[in-house]
Amino acid sequence: MDKLIYGSAYYDEYMPVDRIGEDVAMMRAANHTTVRIAESTWSTMEPQPGVFDFTYVDRAIDAMEAAGIDVIVGTPTYAVPSWLVQSHPDVLAPTRAGAPRYGARQIMDITNPAYRFYAERAIRRLMEHTAGRAAVVGFQLDNETKYHNTVSPYVQRAFVKHLRDRFDDDLAALNRAFGLDYWSNRIGAWEDFPDVQGTINGSLGSAFDRFRRGLVEEFLGWQAGIVREYAREDQFVTQNFDFDWKPGWSYGMQPSVDHFAAARTVDVAGVDIYHPTQSSLTGIEIAFGGDMMRSVKGGANYLVLETQAQGQMGWLPYPGQLRLQAYSHLASGADGVMYWHWHSIHHSFETYWKGLLSHDLASNPTYEESAVVGREWAEHGASLLHLQKANRVAIMVSNEALTALNWFALETGFVDGAYRPSIGYNDVLRWMYDALFALNVEVDFVHAESDDLDRYALILTPALYSAPQATVDRLRDFVAGGGHLLSTFRTVVADENVEVWHDAAPHGLTDVFGATYNQFSTPDGARVAFADEAIPTTDAEAVLELLRPTGAEVLASYAHPAWSEYAAVTRNAFGEGEATYLATKVAPETLGALLADAVRRAGLWEWPQELAGSLTVRRGTNGRGRPVTYFLNYSGAPVTVEVPVTGDVVVGNPIEGGRLTVGPWDLAVVEGADG
């Protein structure tokens, strides 16, 4: 891609009136470059089996092509037509919640042979029809693909085959690895393998979830293979990955997809990022999603294929916020931003998930602000395109740890939700990421099985509950070689089979941390008191590991009548590096103080950290090799700061006398010599 992508999803088939000409004129007036089409309407494209109607696809491509607007065509496989379900009811995915009913999207079994047959036919016909069009620049595979919680017979049979391959047909090895003697769960013959839906075994259940995440990679690879049979060399293949949705917006890792594995199937990673706005706009979700997508392709640029314009109730952006949000995506390394969607829908489920245009389809302040963005990006695109990062801080993440902590919840040790709600893996991950964001510390994410750790000075492992021995060894080598490691409670408790290690905890790293524990509990009123009196005493939360130093410096202990002899936070020199262990969850402000100290000790504290709390600073090098610095103000008041940056102010107020003023919900972008 040689220019920034800016636009929206466009559904001519949803429109209550014929106005495609007017829509295209409004897009051009706003300097929108691209639309995304077709991924939602299989039943319109194929109203009856084998009967194809490309009227709306053709109308959209014809109109965009004439206007010089690019098109991304989506394969329409994430919502099945009613005729398919009538003919093949088993394409709907049974889940632990029971049998599905037709109506919603993403309710099919992506392994079902009938689904695959008809999906392949639809993809091929669509590709034959669109791949040769000049306006078509790329293809999106499916939509927010997941395994849709399927427990179908097809999936369970495939899982058993997978286990037979993994354990070389050795049932005894499987029984040992998963501890299946418990409660008479031992399997004596492959033919007797039970329905996994009822399992109480966290090892078997976690293995099933990991297998199902692999189905997503296989499914996207299958689609990509078909699409690439037709795509030109100048057309890209992408997918719009999404995240967990715990608080009502994009949040933490996606439990049903290993993004690092699935991203291998596409040329360009795409992402859907939704977040609160108005007084709740912080930029954290934008940065988290962008950092994750950049990381899953080894630092490559990515596309934001969906984000909100007006969005759902309570998300109507304040003046300036739509523009601030758009630049925030670029500041993480995005090469384009697309809204879901152009117009607001007049029927059905997402009627009030509003697009750039409201239901009257007229100009409005949100659309008009998008025109400001479009004009600026058309003018300054070369300065903003292909931002690359050289971060020295990384957070190690793990889908396997996420799943394991659903089985063995932090606060109870039982399945998440049993007895009482629990803080989950994503809560710990976001607790740590958010504190780094507040310090203006930019991060990459690394997979728990990554062997590329040496380029970082500081690595953090939030609640890395389960990990193979190779990961433990790499973390050990990282510290011995001079790296700084900060790990939290519930780190390397279990192996890749979620079998709890039977040696001193944390497994294989007791000398690295200079501390160990063999008992833990809930806080029960415990507080964390720091040796450094500048850090205030704070409540212990979620879990409390009773840490015994074996050489480490004690940074904090528990203020509690029973647990005062134990450490809560330790730091230890090991080899050429050092390791910090945090044995309980603390207040975000306290975590921020610990992380600030870790950043300083790793030699990474710079001027952006001095601006933390006033402006968010994001940096990189653009496609023409020049440093670029983003100053982002996520507040309703102007901010003036002293900055050491010199260069050309691409967007925003000029730097005068070393001082920069950024207005409310505004930003500045400086290209040139870095500070």
C-alpha positions in Angstrom: 0.0 0.0 0.0 1.4 3.3 -1.0 -1.2 5.6 0.7 -3.2 5.7 3.8 -6.6 3.9 3.6 -9.5 5.9 4.9 -13.2 5.0 4.5 -16.0 2.8 5.7 -18.0 -0.4 5.2 -20.7 0.3 2.6 -23.8 -1.8 2.1 -25.8 -0.6 -0.9 -28.2 -3.6 -0.4 -29.2 -2.3 3.1 -30.2 1.2 1.8 -33.9 2.1 1.9 -33.5 4.3 -1.2 -31.3 4.3 -4.3 -28.6 7.0 -3.4 -25.3 5.4 -4.3 -24.4 8.4 -6.5 -25.0 10.8 -3.6 -23.0 8.6 -1.2 -20.0 8.4 -3.6 -20.1 12.2 -4.0 -20.1 12.6 -0.2 -17.2 10.1 0.1 -15.1 12.0 -2.4 -15.9 15.3 -0.8 -14.6 13.9 2.5 -11.4 12.5 0.8 -12.4 8.9 1.7 -10.2 6.5 -0.3 -11.7 3.1 0.3 -14.9 1.1 1.0 -15.4 -2.4 2.2 -18.3 -4.4 0.8 -20.0 -7.8 0.5 -18.9 -9.6 3.7 -22.4 -9.5 5.3 -24.8 -10.6 2.6 -24.4 -14.2 1.4 -28.2 -14.5 1.2 -28.4 -11.5 -1.1 -25.6 -12.7 -3.4 -27.0 -16.3 -3.4 -30.7 -16.1 -2.7 -31.2 -19.8 -3.6 -28.6 -22.6 -3.9 -26.5 -22.0 -7.0 -28.5 -18.9 -8.0 -26.2 -15.9 -7.9 -27.1 -12.3 -8.1 -24.2 -9.8 -8.0 -26.4 -6.7 -8.6 -25.4 -4.9 -5.4 -21.7 -6.0 -5.7 -21.6 -4.7 -9.2 -23.4 -1.4 -8.4 -20.9 -0.7 -5.6 -17.8 -1.6 -7.5 -19.0 0.3 -10.7 -19.7 3.4 -8.7 -16.5 3.4 -6.7 -14.4 2.6 -9.7 -15.8 5.6 -11.6 -15.1 7.8 -8.6 -11.5 6.5 -8.0 -12.4 4.9 -4.7 -10.8 1.6 -3.8 -12.7 -1.5 -2.8 -12.0 -4.3 -0.3 -14.2 -7.3 -1.0 -15.2 -9.5 1.9 -16.0 -13.2 1.6 -19.6 -13.5 2.9 -19.2 -16.6 5.0 -19.8 -15.5 8.6 -23.6 -15.4 8.3 -25.3 -18.3 6.5 -28.4 -18.1 4.4 -31.7 -19.7 5.5 -31.8 -22.1 2.6 -28.5 -23.6 3.7 -29.8 -24.3 7.2 -33.1 -25.7 5.8 -31.2 -28.2 3.6 -28.4 -28.9 6.1 -29.5 -28.2 9.7 -26.2 -29.5 11.1 -24.2 -26.6 9.7 -25.4 -24.8 12.8 -22.8 -25.3 15.6 -24.0 -27.0 18.8 -22.4 -25.5 21.9 -22.3 -26.2 25.6 -25.3 -23.9 25.8 -27.4 -26.2 23.6 -28.6 -26.4 20.0 -28.5 -23.2 18.0 -31.4 -21.5 16.2 -31.2 -19.7 12.9 -31.1 -15.9 12.9 -27.9 -14.6 14.3 -24.5 -14.5 12.6 -21.5 -16.7 13.5 -23.6 -19.7 14.6 -22.2 -22.2 12.2 -19.6 -25.0 12.6 -16.7 -23.9 10.4 -15.6 -27.5 10.0 -19.0 -28.8 8.7 -18.5 -30.4 5.3 -21.8 -29.0 3.9 -20.9 -25.5 5.1 -17.4 -25.8 3.6 -18.9 -27.0 0.2 -21.3 -24.1 -0.2 -18.9 -21.5 1.3 -16.2 -22.5 -1.2 -18.7 -22.2 -4.1 -19.8 -18.8 -2.9 -16.2 -17.6 -2.5 -15.1 -18.8 -5.9 -18.1 -17.2 -7.7 -17.5 -13.9 -5.9 -13.8 -14.0 -6.7 -14.4 -14.8 -10.3 -16.7 -11.8 -10.4 -14.5 -9.3 -8.6 -10.8 -10.1 -8.7 -10.3 -8.7 -12.1 -11.8 -5.3 -11.3 -9.4 -2.4 -11.2 -10.9 -0.8 -8.1 -10.6 -4.0 -6.0 -7.3 -3.6 -4.0 -7.8 -6.4 -1.5 -9.9 -9.1 0.0 -11.1 -9.7 3.6 -11.5 -13.3 4.7 -14.8 -13.9 6.6 -15.4 -11.5 9.5 -14.1 -11.6 13.1 -13.6 -15.3 12.7 -13.7 -17.5 15.7 -14.6 -21.2 16.4 -18.1 -20.1 17.5 -17.9 -22.4 20.6 -18.7 -25.4 18.5 -18.7 -28.8 20.1 -20.0 -30.6 17.1 -19.3 -34.2 16.3 -17.1 -33.1 13.5 -14.9 -31.1 15.8 -14.8 -33.7 18.5 -13.8 -36.4 16.1 -11.1 -34.2 14.7 -9.9 -33.4 18.3 -9.5 -37.1 19.0 -7.5 -37.6 15.8 -5.4 -34.6 16.9 -4.7 -36.2 20.3 -3.8 -39.5 18.7 -1.2 -37.7 16.5 0.1 -35.6 19.4 0.6 -38.6 21.8 1.7 -41.1 19.1 -1.4 -43.2 19.7 -0.3 -43.7 23.3 -3.4 -43.5 25.5 -1.3 -44.0 28.6 0.8 -41.0 27.8 -2.4 -38.9 27.3 -3.9 -40.1 30.6 -0.7 -39.2 32.4 -0.3 -35.8 30.8 -3.9 -34.8 31.6 -4.2 -36.5 35.0 -7.3 -38.4 33.9 -7.2 -40.9 36.7 -9.0 -38.3 38.8 -12.7 -39.1 39.3 -12.4 -42.1 37.1 -11.9 -40.1 33.9 -9.1 -42.4 32.7 -9.7 -43.4 29.0 -9.0 -47.1 28.3 -9.6 -47.1 24.5 -9.8 -44.4 21.8 -13.2 -45.7 20.9 -14.4 -44.8 24.4 -13.3 -41.2 24.2 -16.0 -39.2 25.9 -17.9 -36.1 24.8 -15.7 -33.2 25.8 -18.7 -31.0 26.7 -19.0 -32.5 30.2 -15.3 -32.7 31.1 -14.3 -31.4 34.5 -10.6 -31.8 33.7 -8.9 -28.5 33.1 -6.0 -30.1 31.1 -8.4 -31.8 28.7 -10.6 -28.8 28.5 -7.7 -26.5 27.8 -6.4 -28.8 25.1 -9.8 -28.8 23.4 -9.8 -25.0 23.4 -6.3 -24.8 22.0 -7.3 -27.3 19.3 -10.4 -25.2 18.4 -8.2 -22.0 18.2 -6.2 -24.0 15.6 -9.4 -24.5 13.6 -9.6 -20.7 13.1 -6.0 -20.7 11.6 -6.9 -23.7 9.4 -10.2 -22.1 8.3 -8.6 -18.8 7.4 -5.8 -20.6 5.6 -8.3 -22.6 3.6 -10.1 -19.4 2.6 -6.9 -17.6 1.8 -5.8 -20.4 -0.5 -9.0 -20.1 -2.5 -8.8 -16.3 -2.7 -5.2 -16.4 -3.8 -6.1 -18.6 -6.7 -7.8 -15.5 -8.2 -6.2 -12.5 -6.6 -3.7 -10.4 -8.5 -0.2 -9.8 -7.2 -1.1 -6.2 -6.4 -4.1 -7.3 -4.2 -3.8 -8.1 -0.5 -5.5 -10.6 1.7 -6.6 -9.5 5.2 -8.9 -10.5 8.1 -10.5 -8.3 10.7 -9.4 -9.9 14.0 -11.2 -8.7 17.1 -10.8 -9.0 20.9 -12.6 -10.1 24.0 -15.6 -8.0 24.7 -15.9 -8.1 28.5 -16.9 -4.5 29.5 -18.9 -3.7 26.3 -15.9 -2.9 24.0 -12.6 -4.3 22.8 -10.8 -5.7 25.8 -7.8 -8.0 26.2 -6.9 -11.0 24.1 -9.5 -12.9 22.0 -10.0 -16.2 23.8 -11.1 -18.0 20.7 -8.2 -17.1 18.4 -4.4 -17.3 18.6 -3.8 -14.1 16.7 -0.1 -14.8 16.3 -0.9 -18.1 14.5 -3.9 -16.9 12.6 -2.1 -13.8 11.3 0.2 -16.1 9.3 -2.6 -16.7 6.9 -2.9 -13.1 5.7 -0.7 -10.6 4.0 -1.9 -7.6 6.1 -3.3 -8.0 9.6 -6.7 -6.2 10.0 -8.4 -5.4 13.2 -11.7 -4.2 14.7 -11.3 -1.8 17.6 -14.3 -0.4 19.6 -13.9 1.7 22.7 -15.7 4.2 24.9 -15.7 7.9 23.9 -16.9 11.2 25.3 -15.5 11.7 28.8 -14.4 8.1 28.9 -12.1 8.4 25.9 -8.5 7.5 27.0 -6.9 6.0 23.9 -6.0 2.8 25.8 -8.2 0.4 23.8 -6.9 2.0 20.5 -3.3 1.6 21.6 -3.8 -1.9 23.0 -5.5 -3.2 19.8 -2.9 -1.5 17.6 0.1 -2.8 19.6 -1.3 -6.3 19.4 -2.0 -6.2 15.7 1.4 -4.7 14.9 3.1 -7.4 17.1 1.3 -10.4 15.6 3.0 -9.7 12.2 6.4 -8.9 13.6 6.0 -5.2 13.7 4.4 -4.8 10.3 1.8 -2.1 9.7 -1.9 -3.1 9.9 -5.4 -1.9 8.9 -8.2 -0.9 11.2 -11.0 -2.4 9.2 -13.7 -1.5 11.7 -14.0 1.2 14.4 -16.9 3.4 15.4 -18.0 6.6 13.8 -21.1 7.5 15.9 -21.4 3.9 17.2 -23.7 2.7 19.9 -25.6 4.7 22.4 -23.2 6.9 24.5 -20.4 6.8 21.9 -21.3 9.9 19.8 -17.9 11.6 19.8 -17.4 15.0 21.2 -16.1 17.6 18.7 -12.5 16.7 17.9 -12.7 13.1 19.1 -13.3 11.4 15.8 -10.1 13.1 14.4 -8.2 12.4 17.6 -9.2 8.7 17.4 -8.2 8.4 13.8 -4.7 9.8 14.5 -4.4 7.6 17.5 -4.7 4.5 15.3 -1.8 5.8 13.1 0.3 6.5 16.2 0.3 2.7 16.9 1.3 1.8 13.3 -2.0 1.6 11.4 -1.8 2.3 7.7 -5.6 3.0 7.5 -8.8 3.5 9.3 -12.3 2.4 8.2 -15.5 3.0 10.0 -18.3 0.6 10.7 -20.1 1.9 8.8 -21.0 4.6 6.2 -24.8 4.9 7.0 -27.0 3.9 9.8 -29.1 0.8 9.3 -32.9 1.2 9.2 -33.8 -2.3 10.3 -32.8 -5.2 12.6 -30.3 -5.9 15.3 -27.8 -3.0 14.7 -30.3 -0.3 13.9 -28.8 1.9 16.6 -25.1 1.1 16.0 -24.9 4.3 14.0 -22.5 5.0 11.1 -20.9 8.2 9.8 -24.4 9.2 8.5 -27.4 9.1 10.7 -30.8 7.7 9.7 -31.6 10.8 7.7 -28.5 10.2 5.5 -27.6 13.9 5.7 -24.4 15.6 6.5 -23.7 15.9 10.3 -20.8 17.0 12.5 -19.3 13.4 12.7 -19.2 13.1 8.9 -17.9 16.6 8.5 -15.0 15.9 11.0 -14.2 12.8 8.9 -13.7 15.2 6.0 -11.1 17.1 8.0 -9.2 13.8 8.6 -9.5 12.9 5.0 -8.2 16.2 3.8 -5.2 16.2 6.2 -4.3 12.6 5.3 -4.5 13.4 1.6 -2.1 16.3 2.3 0.3 14.8 4.8 0.0 11.1 4.0 3.7 10.6 3.2 4.6 11.8 6.7 2.1 9.5 8.4 2.4 6.3 6.4 4.2 3.1 7.5 5.1 4.1 11.0 7.6 1.6 12.5 8.4 1.1 16.1 11.6 0.0 17.9 10.2 -0.7 21.4 12.4 -2.1 24.1 9.6 -3.2 26.4 7.4 -6.3 25.7 4.5 -8.0 27.4 4.5 -11.8 27.1 0.9 -13.1 26.4 -0.6 -16.5 26.2 -3.9 -17.9 25.1 -3.1 -21.0 27.0 -2.7 -19.0 30.3 -6.0 -17.3 29.5 -7.8 -20.6 29.1 -6.1 -22.1 32.1 -7.2 -19.2 34.3 -10.8 -19.8 33.2 -10.5 -23.3 34.5 -8.6 -22.3 37.7 -9.8 -18.8 38.5 -7.5 -16.5 40.4 -9.8 -15.9 43.4 -11.3 -19.4 43.8 -9.2 -22.0 42.0 -12.4 -23.3 40.3 -14.0 -22.8 37.0 -14.5 -19.1 36.3 -17.8 -17.9 37.8 -18.1 -20.8 40.2 -18.8 -19.7 43.8 -18.1 -16.0 42.9 -17.1 -13.9 39.9 -13.3 -13.8 39.3 -10.7 -11.5 38.0 -9.6 -13.1 34.7 -6.4 -13.2 32.7 -7.4 -10.3 30.5 -8.1 -8.2 33.6 -4.5 -8.7 34.8 -3.2 -8.1 31.3 -5.0 -4.8 31.0 -4.1 -3.8 34.5 -0.5 -4.0 33.5 -0.8 -2.6 30.0 -2.9 0.3 31.1 -0.3 1.3 33.7 2.4 1.3 31.1 0.2 3.4 28.8 -0.3 5.9 31.6 3.5 6.2 31.8 3.9 6.8 28.0 5.8 3.5 27.8 5.2 1.9 24.4 5.2 -1.9 24.2 5.2 -4.8 21.9 3.5 -8.1 22.6 5.4 -11.4 22.4 4.0 -14.8 22.3 4.8 -17.1 25.2 6.6 -19.4 22.8 8.6 -16.7 21.1 12.4 -17.1 21.0 13.0 -13.5 20.0 13.4 -11.8 23.4 16.9 -10.4 23.2 15.9 -7.2 21.5 14.0 -6.1 24.6 15.4 -4.6 27.8 12.3 -5.2 29.9 9.8 -8.1 29.6 6.6 -8.4 31.7 4.7 -11.6 32.3 1.2 -10.9 33.7 -0.3 -14.1 35.2 1.6 -16.4 32.8 -0.1 -19.4 34.6 0.9 -22.1 32.1 3.9 -22.3 29.9 6.2 -25.0 28.5 9.7 -25.6 29.9 11.2 -23.9 26.9 9.5 -20.7 27.9 10.8 -20.9 31.4 14.3 -21.5 30.1 14.1 -18.5 27.7 13.0 -16.2 30.5 15.8 -17.5 32.6 18.3 -16.9 29.8 16.9 -13.4 29.2 17.6 -12.3 32.7 21.0 -14.0 32.9 21.9 -12.2 29.7 21.2 -8.7 31.2 17.4 -8.4 30.7 14.9 -7.0 33.3 12.0 -9.3 34.0 8.8 -8.3 36.0 6.4 -11.1 36.7 3.2 -11.2 38.6 1.4 -13.8 40.8 0.5 -17.1 39.1 3.5 -17.1 36.9 4.6 -20.6 35.5 2.4 -22.5 37.9 1.7 -25.2 35.3 3.1 -26.7 32.2 1.6 -26.7 28.7 -0.8 -29.5 29.7 -1.9 -27.4 32.7 -0.3 -29.9 35.0 0.9 -28.0 38.1 4.6 -28.3 38.6 5.6 -30.3 41.6 8.8 -28.4 42.5 9.3 -25.1 44.3 7.3 -22.2 42.8 7.7 -20.3 40.6 8.9 -23.3 38.7 12.5 -23.2 37.4 12.8 -19.5 38.4 13.2 -19.5 42.2 16.9 -18.5 41.9 16.1 -16.0 39.2 13.6 -14.2 41.5 15.5 -15.0 44.7 12.2 -16.0 46.3 9.7 -18.8 46.5 6.3 -19.7 48.0 4.3 -22.8 48.6 1.2 -21.3 50.1 -1.2 -18.7 48.8 -4.7 -17.4 49.7 -7.1 -14.6 49.1 -6.1 -11.2 50.6 -8.6 -11.2 53.5 -7.9 -7.6 54.3 -4.1 -7.7 53.7 -2.4 -4.5 52.6 0.9 -4.1 50.9 3.4 -1.9 52.7 6.5 -0.7 50.8 10.0 -0.2 52.1 10.1 3.0 50.0 7.8 5.3 52.0 7.1 7.3 48.9 4.9 4.5 47.7 1.7 4.5 49.8 0.4 1.3 51.5 -2.4 -0.2 49.3 -4.8 -3.1 49.5 -3.8 -6.5 48.2 -6.3 -7.8 45.6 -7.4 -11.0 44.0 -4.7 -13.4 45.2 -2.0 -13.3 47.8 1.1 -15.5 47.4 3.2 -15.9 50.6 6.6 -15.1 49.2 9.7 -16.1 51.1 12.9 -14.4 50.0 16.0 -16.6 49.4 18.3 -13.7 48.6 16.1 -11.1 47.0 15.6 -7.6 48.2 12.2 -7.1 49.8 10.4 -4.1 48.2 7.1 -4.6 50.0 5.6 -6.9 52.7 2.1 -7.6 53.8 0.5 -5.5 56.5 -1.6 -8.2 58.1 -1.7 -9.9 61.5 -1.0 -13.4 60.1 1.1 -12.7 56.9 3.4 -9.9 58.0 6.5 -12.2 57.8 6.0 -12.7 54.0 7.1 -10.6 51.1 4.7 -9.1 48.6 7.2 -7.6 46.1 10.8 -8.7 45.6 13.7 -7.8 43.4 16.7 -9.9 42.7 20.0 -9.7 40.7 20.6 -12.7 38.6 23.4 -13.1 36.1 23.7 -9.8 34.3 20.1 -8.8 34.8 17.5 -8.6 37.5 14.0 -9.9 38.1 11.1 -8.4 40.1 8.2 -10.5 41.4 4.8 -9.1 42.4 2.9 -11.6 44.5 -0.4 -9.8 44.6 -2.6 -7.4 42.7 -2.2 -3.8 43.8 -3.9 -0.5 43.0 -3.1 0.9 39.5 -1.3 3.9 41.0 1.0 1.5 43.0 1.6 -0.6 40.0 2.5 2.5 38.0 5.1 3.4 40.6 6.6 -0.1 40.4 6.7 -0.1 36.7 8.2 3.4 36.6 11.0 2.1 38.8 11.5 -1.0 36.5 11.6 1.2 33.4 14.3 3.4 35.1 16.4 0.4 36.2 16.2 -1.0 32.7 17.7 2.3 31.4 14.6 3.2 29.4 13.3 6.3 31.1 13.1 9.2 28.6 11.3 12.5 28.2 7.9 11.0 27.1 7.7 9.5 30.6 8.1 13.0 32.1 5.0 14.1 30.2 2.9 11.2 31.5 -0.3 12.4 32.9 -0.4 15.5 30.7 -0.1 14.2 27.1 0.1 10.8 25.6 3.2 10.4 23.5 3.6 7.8 20.7 6.7 7.6 18.5 8.2 5.9 15.5 9.9 6.2 12.2 7.8 6.8 9.1 8.1 5.2 5.7 10.7 7.7 4.5 12.9 7.1 7.5 12.1 10.2 9.5 11.2 10.2 13.2 7.6 11.0 13.9 6.2 12.0 17.3 2.4 12.1 18.2 1.2 14.2 21.1 -2.4 13.2 22.0 -4.6 15.0 24.4 -7.4 12.8 25.7 -8.9 15.5 27.9 -11.4 18.3 27.6 -8.8 21.0 28.6 -5.9 22.5 26.7 -2.4 21.3 27.8 0.9 23.1 27.4 4.1 21.3 27.9 7.8 21.7 27.3 9.1 19.3 24.6 12.6 18.5 23.4 11.3 17.6 19.9 12.3 19.6 16.9 11.2 19.3 13.3 8.2 20.0 11.1 4.8 20.2 12.7 2.7 18.2 10.3 -0.5 18.7 12.2 -1.3 20.9 15.2 0.0 24.1 16.8 3.6 25.1 16.2 6.3 24.5 18.9 7.3 27.9 20.2 10.3 28.4 22.6 10.3 24.6 23.2 6.7 24.7 24.3 3.7 23.0 22.7 0.1 23.6 23.4 -2.5 20.9 22.4 -6.1 21.8 22.6 -8.9 19.7 24.2 -9.4 16.4 22.3 -6.7 17.5 19.9 -3.3 16.4 18.8 0.0 17.4 17.2 2.3 15.4 14.9 5.9 16.4 14.5 8.2 14.9 11.8 11.9 15.4 12.0 14.7 15.2 14.5 13.7 13.3 17.6 14.2 14.6 21.1 
